[in-house]
Amino acid sequence: MEGSIVDALKYVGAGLAAIGMIGAGIGVGNVWSSYISALARNPASKDEIGANIWIGFAVTEAIALFALIVALIALFS
Amino acid sequence: MDSETEQETEAGHGASEAPLEEGTASDIAADAIAGEDAALHALADEHHAEAHGPLEQFEIKPLIDINVGGIDLSFTNSALWMAIAVGVVSLLFIAATRTQRLVPNRLQSLAEMLYGVVASMVRDNVGHEGRRYFPFIFTLFLFVLFGNLLGLIPYSFTYTSHIAVTFAMAIFIFIGVTIIGIARHGVHFGRLFFPEGAPLWTAVILIPIELVSYLSRPISLSVRLFANMTVGHVLLKVIAGFVIGLGAFAVVPGVIPFAALVAITLLELLVAVIQAYVFAILACIYLHDAIHLH
């Protein structure tokens, strides 16, 4: 009986952990929207910004993955 | 359990036959137990597959058992794929640079492109002093890139999806960069944690923050790569499960997740390249911090 409650709470915990991805979603959206508006203002800067945008994207995306890892650990351990 | 069943079976036979029949009796007993075990295993496997289905692909299986002084040094499938990645990279560059042409052919221009990407990355992010670290960054980039790409081949193994592998690389970068920084600047390396020109009272806030952000570098560097690869492969497996579940050859439902699977495979291809690039570029940035101190 106790085990089944723990099992149920695992899913609740995984769901709660996934909330962290909201922030990463907003962040990644911000990264790309800034990239596009920067390109619209100064199309010549494409090469300069192009390399750095991936760093910003990866660093922000990592937050979503941390949340996902917590969710997976909650589910599968 | 074993002895009980044996005794029961023995009791069924005559006392005089018992020594002769002992082998058969224990065989029957063993069979009965094995059958029961098999049923239990099947049940456990079913449960196992249900609970761990998408994560089974990350299992490390020893191929050649090597045990040195109680330390398990087995040649695993992870090690095999690392060796394959190194072999593929070596073969690619040996083949590409064997005949050096002024107008490169396809293979040579691929090698030149990879070289050019990493060379400009090191030049832009580390600066002129970064040239001597170029071989390290180039090796790191290719090792991660081919690990990610070879991992996308079905039934292969992605060694970058294991935190043991990525953290080992990250901690070596971290320790190496710290040693370079200290060797170059000595005590002045501490300026990394307290930039010049900041008011003295901000040290109370700045130093702990900078210290924590510095020490968390190997963790964020390794977890980023590991998490991206793990999550990508889990996603592929889950969607592939939908394809099988809906019927791979049923025209109406099965093709929808299959189309999604193709799209996600392409996305994973992009992610594999981006993560290798980001891993290398962050190593460059850490190197830049150690050499130039902000």
Interface residues (C-beta under 8 A of the other chain):
Chain A: A51 W54 I55 F57 A58 V59 E61 A62 L65 F66 L68 I69 L72 F76
Chain B: A51 H52 L55 M121 D124 S220 V223 R224 A227 N228 T230 V231 V234 I274 Q275 Y277 V278 I281 L282 I285
